[in-house]
Amino acid sequence: MARRLVFVPDSGRPYVSELSLDFEYFSGFSLQHKQRSIASLHASYVAKFPSSRVLEVSSKSERGLGVQLSAFNLMIEHPGRGSYSVECAFQASKVFEHGGPFVDLFDVSSRAAKTDRRLRASGKLVGFKYFAHEFPLEPKTYFYDWLYASALCRDDKLVEQVMMFDAFTDIEHNPERSINCQARTVAKVVGLARAGLLEDAMQSPRAFLELGYQ
């Protein structure tokens, strides 16, 4: 057995709630094992909330939509910089005590960006700088949420599709090792949309902060 979080759109700030569930985990690194674990986690949620539709948001998802929504695959088009993934943008925007932002990470693969040695050799993380915008470390998921939501909301069809689901998971996310989670952000976007606040929240980073958090 294992325990993972399921992220559910909520009607009030911060517009996403978390439910921790036990499920049968199939150990192994193969895609088949990961997808069996995902199915088990989703079954645990549906047992509590019958008729709910749950989407795995990761490259391990059985649905093409979930794979497309992986931060490794979700792309941003930026004038002058070109196309890059959410993952590359997130890693390239980190500012540390002794270095960063490492803007060359915009131009590498998502995996190369995430594993760049400078991210672990530059001291304590002190903030984020994404082009002209600077972001603090608090609220803890603020910058990642805004960055990912900005990419997602560029595609109205993707937003329409995620609105059809009631809960979201990321089988790889371990809250003991990582703060940010793509599934949580998708749930937050759906929560904001259902509250009629998504368009206003995406007007600027400040609007996203003021509308989206406690």
Secondary structure, DSSP 8 states (H G I E B T S, - for coil): -EEEEEEEE-SSTTSEEEEEEEE----SSSHHHHHHHHHHHHHHHHHHSTT--EEE-STT-SSHHHHHTSTTT-EEEETTTEEEEHHHHHHHTEEETTB---GGGGGS-HHHHHT-GGGGSS-SEEEEEETTEEE-S-STTHHHHHHHHHHHTT-HHHHHHHTT-SEEE-TT--TTT-S--HHHHHHHHHHHHHTT-HHHHTT-HHHHHHHH--
